[in-house]
Amino acid sequence: MSISLDGPAAIVPGAGGGGFAEYRYYETPGVALGDDERDPDSFATRMADIRSEARQQVMPGAFAQTQKYARMAAKNRGIELPSRD
């Protein structure tokens, strides 16, 4: 497989047997557990919410994932962060 400077950036290609695709990383919205909920039993209890595919989205990169978790933690503590827009 050759690489072209004119090709798309920031993709993870999937390939096999002459077929090609773009691999996309989807992540569920998840849940923010409070300080008193961060234990194996609470985690197991919330597993259906954690794994729910409703409103899942493509994560364009690690920075977007970091922003998502920072916003969840802030909201869980009653802190409103400025909008990204």
N, C-alpha and C positions, 0 to 999 in steps of 0.2 A: 504494500500500500504506500503510495507516495503522499506527501503533504504539499499543499499549495498555499501560497501567501494570499490567494484570493478566496480561499475557503472560509467557512464560518468559524468564528472564534468561540471559545468557552463551551464546547460540547464534548460529551463523552460518547464516542461512536461504539456501537455494537456491531460485530461482524461475525459471520460464520457461513462457510460453504458458498461464498459468493454473494450472500445477502448482507445488506447494510442497514443500520437503523441508528436512531439517536436514543441513547439511554437518558431518561429523565428521572430525577430524584423527587419523589412526592413525599410530603410530610403531612401528617394529620395535625389539626389545630392543637391537640394535646390539652392538658390541664395543668394548672399551677396548684401544687399542694402547699398548704400552710405549714408553718414550722412544726406544728404538732401532728401533722399527717405524714411526715416523711419517714415512714417505716414500711417494712414489707407487707404488713396486713392492709394498710391504707392503700398502698400501691396496687395490690391485688384487687381490692374492692373497687378501685377506679379504672381497672383495666379496660372495660368496655368503652368508657369515655376516652381513654388514651388511644385506643385502637380504632375509634370510629372514623370511617372514611368520609363522612359528611364534611364538606368544606375543606377537604384536603387541597393542597396546592403544590405546584412545582417550586422547589427551592432553587433559586437561580445561583446561589452561592453561599459560602459560609457566613458572610456578613449579614445576609438576610436572615439566616437562622439565628445568629446572635441577637439581632434586633428583635426577632420574635420572642425569644426567651427573656430578654431584658424587659420588654413590654409586659409579658405575662407576670414577671416578678414584681414590677412596679404596680400593676393593677391589683395584684394580690395584697399589696401593702397600702393601697389607697393613694398611690402617687400617679398623677396624670403627666405623662411625657408629651412633649410637643409632637404635633403631627409631622409625618414625613412629607406631606404634600406641599 
